[in-house]
Amino acid sequence: MANEIEAGALYVVATPIGNLSDITERALKVLSEVDFIAAEDTRVSGLLLSRFDIRKNIVNYFEHNKKSAGEKIIEELRSGCSCALVTDAGTPAISDPGTELCHAARCAGIKVIPVPGACAAITALCASGFDSRRFIFEGFLPQDSEKEQVLTSLKNEKRTVIFYEAPHRLKKTLSELYEALDDRRICLCRELTKINEEFIITTLSEAIALYNEKEPRGEYVLVLGGAEASEEVFWANLSVEQHVDFYTEKGLSKMDAIKACAKDRGVAKNVIYKQML
């Protein structure tokens, strides 16, 4: 593929997640030659551009203005201008509103060109030593009613699971993972590629104890081991109704029995409830 900038194209440009030396030559060329740059935070991206003496018009494109800003960017692209989409760190569209812009561009028939580079999730997975043959990426856990459903769906997940987390939510997230998934191996990857880079390989219970004694600092990627294979479960040959009856016969209320059944099967309780109607 030629390296000349294409008119009317949206370039999805990965930037360093910490160490600025990780910028690629191609990324620098694209950032230098596009007509304008769409950035999650113009201040953060401005520092990166200043470091490499790149002077470009930067427009804000972030979670809270993605609809209005996205429409304007699409208009500029349709007029023949080229744009580089960047996020604060790493690859745009990964746990990032850039997803919507890329989708809108595709729907408008605009060419989307990736410029690969750093990605915190893959960087953490590679260094963790955890199984990388099969893994899933969950990004940031939802902070609403969807969280319980996500955690329940992971109870029997045997693949490695990757999360992002901010320091002020880390302790709560570790406790929620432990409560929903029991004790598992975890690699806490902190401040990747920065001066204070750290990898802590432990278990969820030990990580909870660790951060009860000290406050988390920096941005985290959590690499969680998958559920271990176990012997055949007692309910394997039971219907949903029989499974619920098993718990009611032990003295649980109907709703508590449904909840216990859902937890065993790794589904949301409303799934079991609907099957019981």
Secondary structure, 3 states (H helix, E strand, C coil): CCCCCCCCCEEEECECCCCHHHCCHHHHHHHHHCCEEEECCHHHHHHHHHHCCCCCCEEECCCCCHHHHHHHHHHHHHCCCCEEEECCCECCCCCCCHHHHHHHHHHCCCCEEEECCCCHHHHHHHHHCCCCCCEEEEECCCCCCHHHHHHHHCCCCCCEEEEEECHHHHHHHHHHHHHHHCCCEEEEEECCCCCCCEEEEEEHHHHHHHHHHCCCCCCEEEEECCCCCCCCCCCCCCCHHHHHHHHHCCCCCHHHHHHHHHHHHCCCHHHHHHHHC
